[in-house]
Amino acid sequence: MIDLNIQHYFSGREYAKRMHLPAGHYAETHKHAHDHLSILAVGEVLVTIDGIETRYVGPDCITIKAGQEHRIDALTDSVWFCVHATNETDPEHVDEVLIKKD
């Protein structure tokens, strides 16, 4: 398993997760209960949202709507941020709150 060098940032009700996605790797397919922003700070990725692929080159900002299944594939070494509103401040539990389970 690759180390994505995940960093967590909390400020009030705002949360950002930073991932370093090496070229050829991806962030697992998942969905959230609420809309959120994703920021591609550096690199080039292919984002698949509900089966539709879109290529992005950083810097860029993408809105991902609630319930949309999405996956991020790094075409080059990339830095990706997921930005959410949440009251959870524990990095060990934040995904349990944000990731929608079917």
C-alpha positions as CSV (number, residue, x, y, z in Angstrom):
1,M,0.0,0.0,0.0
2,I,1.3,3.4,-0.9
3,D,1.7,6.2,1.7
4,L,-0.4,9.2,0.5
5,N,1.3,11.4,3.2
6,I,-2.2,12.5,4.4
7,Q,-2.3,15.6,6.5
8,H,-5.4,16.9,8.4
9,Y,-6.2,20.6,9.0
10,F,-9.0,21.8,11.3
11,S,-10.3,25.3,11.7
12,G,-13.7,25.9,13.4
13,R,-16.2,23.8,11.5
14,E,-13.9,23.5,8.5
15,Y,-11.8,20.5,7.7
16,A,-9.3,19.9,4.9
17,K,-7.5,16.6,4.1
18,R,-4.3,16.9,2.0
19,M,-3.1,13.9,0.0
20,H,0.0,13.4,-2.1
21,L,-1.1,11.1,-5.0
22,P,1.9,9.8,-6.9
23,A,1.4,9.3,-10.7
24,G,-0.4,6.1,-11.4
25,H,-2.1,5.9,-8.0
26,Y,-5.7,6.8,-7.0
27,A,-8.0,7.8,-4.1
28,E,-10.6,5.0,-3.6
29,T,-14.1,5.4,-5.0
30,H,-16.4,6.8,-2.3
31,K,-19.2,9.3,-1.7
32,H,-20.3,11.8,0.9
33,A,-23.6,12.8,2.5
34,H,-22.9,16.6,1.9
35,D,-21.5,18.7,-1.0
36,H,-17.8,19.5,-0.6
37,L,-15.0,21.2,-2.5
38,S,-11.9,19.5,-3.7
39,I,-8.8,21.4,-4.7
40,L,-6.1,20.1,-7.0
41,A,-3.2,22.2,-5.9
42,V,-0.5,20.6,-8.1
43,G,-0.5,18.0,-10.9
44,E,-2.9,16.4,-13.4
45,V,-5.7,14.0,-12.4
46,L,-8.6,12.2,-13.9
47,V,-11.7,12.6,-11.7
48,T,-14.5,10.1,-12.3
49,I,-17.9,11.3,-10.8
50,D,-20.8,8.9,-11.2
51,G,-19.1,7.3,-14.2
52,I,-18.2,10.5,-16.0
53,E,-14.4,11.2,-16.4
54,T,-13.0,14.7,-16.4
55,R,-9.3,15.7,-16.6
56,Y,-8.1,18.5,-14.4
57,V,-4.7,20.3,-14.3
58,G,-3.8,22.1,-11.0
59,P,-4.4,24.5,-9.6
60,D,-8.2,23.9,-9.9
61,C,-11.2,23.7,-7.6
62,I,-14.0,21.1,-8.1
63,T,-17.4,20.9,-6.5
64,I,-18.5,17.4,-5.6
65,K,-22.2,17.1,-4.8
66,A,-23.7,15.0,-2.0
67,G,-24.1,11.3,-2.9
68,Q,-21.9,11.4,-6.0
69,E,-19.6,8.5,-6.3
70,H,-16.1,9.8,-7.1
71,R,-12.5,8.6,-7.6
72,I,-9.3,10.5,-8.3
73,D,-6.6,9.0,-10.5
74,A,-3.2,10.8,-10.6
75,L,-1.8,11.2,-14.1
76,T,1.2,13.0,-12.7
77,D,2.4,13.4,-9.1
78,S,-0.4,15.5,-7.6
79,V,-1.5,17.2,-4.4
80,W,-5.2,17.0,-3.6
81,F,-7.3,18.6,-0.9
82,C,-10.8,17.6,0.2
83,V,-12.6,20.4,2.1
84,H,-15.6,19.7,4.3
85,A,-17.8,21.4,6.9
86,T,-17.8,19.2,10.0
87,N,-17.8,19.4,13.8
88,E,-15.5,16.3,14.0
89,T,-11.9,17.3,14.9
90,D,-10.4,13.8,15.4
91,P,-8.3,12.7,12.4
92,E,-8.9,9.1,13.4
93,H,-12.7,9.5,13.1
94,V,-13.3,12.2,10.5
95,D,-13.8,9.7,7.6
96,E,-16.4,7.8,9.6
97,V,-18.4,11.0,9.8
98,L,-17.8,12.3,6.2
99,I,-17.9,9.2,4.0
100,K,-21.4,8.0,3.2
101,K,-22.1,4.4,3.8
102,D,-24.8,2.6,1.8
